[in-house]
Amino acid sequence: MLFMNDKILSLLGLAARGRNLVSGEFSTEKAVKQGKAAVVIVSSEASDNTRKMFTNMCTFYKTPIYFYGTKEALGRAVGKEMRASIAVTDQGMAENIIKRLEEA
């Protein structure tokens, strides 16, 4: 499990460096509503309200959503403080991450 984590988190880091990712609740929500989010990743530690809000929003906008990692790990992966939510905006990158998440 640990190696998979590293791969997914390093892909998120890559997406962040390539400016193909937004993080934080507000930015993630905006990306989904503008149709820019190719996949949303919400921390498994996120509050029930956050999980419910993103689940409903992603269902409505037909955006894939996954619950993965700790807030700290997600934040560290994208070079920020703790992050409860991340949206990957690059389709190819998102597909690669989804593939890894499905294997994990």
C-alpha positions as CSV (number, residue, x, y, z in Angstrom):
1,M,0.0,0.0,0.0
2,L,2.8,2.4,0.9
3,F,4.4,2.3,-2.6
4,M,1.1,3.0,-4.3
5,N,0.6,6.0,-2.0
6,D,4.0,7.3,-3.0
7,K,3.2,6.9,-6.7
8,I,-0.2,8.7,-6.4
9,L,1.2,11.5,-4.3
10,S,4.2,12.0,-6.6
11,L,1.9,12.2,-9.5
12,L,-0.1,14.9,-7.6
13,G,3.2,16.7,-7.0
14,L,4.0,16.5,-10.7
15,A,0.5,17.9,-11.6
16,A,1.0,20.7,-9.1
17,R,4.4,21.6,-10.5
18,G,2.9,21.6,-14.0
19,R,0.1,23.9,-12.9
20,N,-2.4,21.1,-13.7
21,L,-4.0,21.0,-10.2
22,V,-5.9,23.2,-7.8
23,S,-6.1,22.6,-4.1
24,G,-8.2,23.7,-1.2
25,E,-12.0,23.6,-0.8
26,F,-12.8,26.9,-2.6
27,S,-10.5,26.3,-5.6
28,T,-11.6,22.7,-6.0
29,E,-15.2,23.6,-5.9
30,K,-14.7,26.3,-8.5
31,A,-12.8,23.9,-10.8
32,V,-15.6,21.3,-10.6
33,K,-18.3,23.9,-11.3
34,Q,-16.4,25.4,-14.2
35,G,-16.0,21.9,-15.7
36,K,-12.2,22.1,-15.4
37,A,-11.7,19.3,-12.8
38,A,-10.8,16.0,-14.4
39,V,-10.7,14.2,-11.1
40,V,-11.3,15.3,-7.5
41,I,-9.4,13.8,-4.6
42,V,-10.7,14.4,-1.1
43,S,-8.7,13.4,2.0
44,S,-9.9,10.4,3.8
45,E,-9.7,12.5,6.9
46,A,-12.1,15.2,5.5
47,S,-15.1,16.0,7.6
48,D,-18.5,14.4,6.8
49,N,-19.8,17.7,5.6
50,T,-16.8,18.1,3.2
51,R,-17.1,14.6,1.9
52,K,-20.9,14.9,1.4
53,M,-20.6,18.3,-0.4
54,F,-17.9,17.1,-2.8
55,T,-19.7,13.7,-3.4
56,N,-22.9,15.5,-4.3
57,M,-21.2,18.1,-6.4
58,C,-19.0,15.6,-8.3
59,T,-22.1,13.4,-8.9
60,F,-24.0,16.4,-10.3
61,Y,-21.2,17.5,-12.5
62,K,-20.2,14.0,-13.4
63,T,-16.6,14.4,-12.1
64,P,-14.8,11.3,-10.8
65,I,-14.1,11.6,-7.1
66,Y,-11.9,9.6,-4.8
67,F,-11.1,9.6,-1.1
68,Y,-7.5,9.2,-0.5
69,G,-4.6,10.0,1.8
70,T,-4.3,12.3,4.8
71,K,-4.7,16.0,4.7
72,E,-1.0,16.4,5.6
73,A,0.1,13.9,2.8
74,L,-2.0,15.6,0.2
75,G,-0.8,19.0,1.3
76,R,2.8,17.9,1.3
77,A,2.5,16.3,-2.1
78,V,1.4,19.6,-3.7
79,G,3.8,21.7,-1.7
80,K,1.2,23.4,0.5
81,E,-0.1,23.2,4.0
82,M,-2.8,20.6,4.9
83,R,-5.2,20.1,2.0
84,A,-8.6,18.3,2.3
85,S,-9.4,18.5,-1.4
86,I,-7.5,18.6,-4.7
87,A,-8.8,18.8,-8.3
88,V,-6.5,17.7,-11.1
89,T,-7.3,19.8,-14.3
90,D,-5.2,17.9,-16.8
91,Q,-7.2,15.0,-18.4
92,G,-4.2,12.8,-19.2
93,M,-2.7,13.3,-15.7
94,A,-6.1,12.6,-14.1
95,E,-6.5,9.3,-16.0
96,N,-3.0,8.2,-14.9
97,I,-3.9,9.1,-11.2
98,I,-7.3,7.3,-11.5
99,K,-5.6,4.2,-12.8
100,R,-3.3,4.2,-9.8
101,L,-6.2,4.9,-7.4
102,E,-8.1,1.9,-8.8
103,E,-5.1,-0.3,-8.3
104,A,-4.5,0.9,-4.7
